[in-house]
Amino acid sequence: MAQTAAPSTLPATKSAATAKGGMLDYKGFMAPSDPKAFLERLHHIHQSEIKQAKLARTRSQNPDVTSYADTMIKMHTDADQKLMAYAESQKMKLADIPKPMNDVEKKAMAAERADMEKLQALKGAPFDSCYMAGQVGAHDMAIGKVMAAMQGMNATGEMTTMLTHLSQELPKHRQMAYDTLGKLAQTSLRNFIDGGEQAG
């Protein structure tokens, strides 16, 4: 199934984000309009990325996957430290696990927990495929949330800087995940062909 690569940066124009029930909606991607609630979700994304990447360090034997995981640990740890410092400067105490604002968020969080449980049960090549495919999807969702916030939240100062930085970094992470997933598929196909030739 063909997927297109994400653009290297997100559009900076203020346009089509609409607010419904405390949520910003931009092309179907949702983010809270309240800065604290939005930061809690970003914090949760960073923490989830770090947890999954640490799991990848122990479950994968593929150098491309472990290299990707190392990059995610470093980048998301740095980004989360900046986010938490900003929240502290604004006297915001962020929850580690945000309270879902609607049924869509509730279902998305349940799916995320199920994905983590699935990853914990896998290792080797099955883990690699599941982890990297999940990373492409997770980064699509994170990019969408940042886009919704950029388009609809009246962010200023450091918050704007953080959103702009994420709008540039997240598509790069998504592209790295997509490229690594492509390499896994090629290796898997080569192994399948080689195995078929040996059997024949």
C-alpha positions in Angstrom: 0.0 0.0 0.0 1.6 3.3 -1.1 1.9 6.1 1.4 3.1 9.6 0.6 5.9 11.1 2.6 5.0 14.0 4.9 6.1 17.5 3.9 9.3 18.7 5.6 7.5 21.6 7.2 3.9 22.4 8.0 2.1 25.4 6.6 2.3 28.4 8.8 -0.9 30.1 7.5 -3.7 30.7 10.0 -6.8 29.3 8.4 -9.2 26.4 8.6 -9.0 25.3 12.3 -12.4 25.4 13.9 -13.2 25.0 17.6 -15.8 22.6 18.8 -16.4 21.7 22.5 -13.0 22.9 23.6 -11.2 21.1 20.7 -9.6 22.6 17.7 -10.3 20.7 14.5 -8.0 21.0 11.5 -8.7 18.7 8.5 -10.0 16.0 10.9 -7.1 16.3 13.4 -8.1 17.4 16.9 -6.2 19.3 19.6 -7.5 21.0 22.7 -7.8 24.8 22.5 -6.7 25.1 26.1 -2.9 25.5 26.2 -2.5 23.4 29.4 -4.6 20.5 28.0 -2.6 20.7 24.7 0.7 20.6 26.6 -0.5 17.6 28.6 -1.1 15.8 25.3 2.3 16.8 23.9 4.0 15.6 27.2 2.1 12.3 26.9 3.2 11.9 23.2 6.8 12.5 24.2 6.6 10.0 27.1 4.9 7.3 24.9 7.6 7.8 22.2 10.4 7.4 24.8 8.8 4.3 26.3 8.3 2.6 22.9 11.8 3.5 21.8 13.3 2.0 25.0 11.3 -1.1 24.4 12.7 -1.2 20.8 16.3 -1.1 22.3 15.6 -4.4 24.0 13.3 -6.1 21.5 14.9 -5.4 18.2 18.1 -6.9 16.7 17.8 -4.6 13.6 20.5 -1.8 13.5 18.2 0.5 11.5 15.4 0.1 14.1 17.7 0.5 17.1 19.3 3.6 15.5 15.8 5.1 15.0 14.9 4.3 18.6 18.1 6.0 19.9 17.2 9.1 17.9 13.6 9.1 19.2 14.8 8.7 22.9 17.2 11.7 22.5 14.9 14.0 20.5 11.7 13.3 22.6 13.6 13.6 25.9 15.0 17.0 24.8 11.6 18.2 23.6 9.9 17.0 26.7 12.4 18.7 29.0 11.8 22.0 27.2 8.0 21.5 27.4 8.1 20.8 31.1 10.4 23.8 31.8 7.9 26.0 29.8 4.9 24.5 31.7 6.7 25.2 35.0 7.4 28.8 34.0 3.7 29.2 33.3 2.8 27.6 36.7 1.1 24.7 35.0 1.2 21.3 36.6 0.8 18.7 33.8 -0.8 15.3 34.2 1.3 12.4 32.8 -1.9 10.8 31.3 -4.4 13.4 30.1 -8.1 13.0 30.9 -9.9 12.3 27.6 -12.0 15.3 26.5 -14.3 13.2 24.3 -15.1 9.7 23.1 -12.7 10.0 20.2 -9.8 10.7 22.5 -11.0 8.0 24.9 -10.9 5.4 22.0 -7.5 6.7 20.8 -6.0 6.3 24.2 -7.4 2.8 24.6 -5.9 1.9 21.2 -2.6 3.3 22.2 -2.5 1.2 25.4 -3.4 -1.9 23.3 -0.6 -1.1 20.8 1.9 -0.9 23.7 0.7 -4.3 25.1 1.0 -5.8 21.6 4.6 -4.5 21.3 5.5 -5.9 24.7 4.5 -9.3 23.5 6.7 -9.2 20.3 10.4 -9.3 19.6 12.7 -9.5 16.6 11.3 -9.0 13.1 7.6 -9.0 14.1 8.4 -6.3 16.7 10.3 -4.3 14.1 7.4 -4.3 11.6 4.8 -3.5 14.2 6.9 -0.8 15.9 7.9 1.0 12.7 4.4 0.9 11.2 3.0 2.3 14.4 5.6 5.1 14.4 4.5 6.3 11.0 0.9 6.4 12.2 1.8 8.0 15.6 3.8 10.7 13.9 0.9 11.4 11.5 -1.4 12.0 14.5 1.2 14.1 16.3 1.7 16.3 13.2 -2.1 16.7 12.9 -2.4 17.8 16.6 0.4 20.4 16.1 -1.1 21.6 12.9 -4.5 22.1 14.7 -2.8 24.0 17.5 -0.8 26.2 15.1 -3.9 27.0 13.0 -6.3 27.6 15.9 -4.6 28.4 19.1 -3.5 32.0 19.7 -0.1 31.0 20.8 2.6 33.6 21.6 6.2 33.7 22.6 7.8 30.4 23.7 4.7 28.4 22.9 4.9 29.6 19.3 8.6 28.7 19.2 7.8 25.2 20.5 5.0 24.6 18.0 7.2 25.8 15.1 10.1 23.6 16.2 7.7 20.6 16.4 6.2 21.4 13.0 9.7 21.1 11.6 10.9 18.1 13.6 7.9 15.8 13.6 7.7 15.4 9.8 11.4 14.5 9.8 10.7 11.8 12.5 7.8 10.5 10.4 10.0 10.3 7.3 12.7 8.4 9.2 10.0 5.9 10.4 8.7 5.6 6.9 12.2 5.0 5.4 13.0 2.5 8.1 9.7 0.6 7.5 10.6 0.5 3.8 14.0 -1.0 4.5 12.3 -3.7 6.7 9.9 -4.5 3.9 12.8 -4.9 1.4 14.8 -7.1 3.8 11.7 -9.2 4.5 11.1 -9.6 0.7 14.7 -10.5 0.1 14.6 -13.2 2.8 11.4 -14.6 1.4 12.9 -14.8 -2.1 16.2 -16.3 -0.8 14.2 -18.8 1.3 12.1 -19.8 -1.7 15.2 -20.3 -3.9 16.8 -22.5 -1.3 13.7 -24.5 -0.9 13.3 -24.9 -4.7 
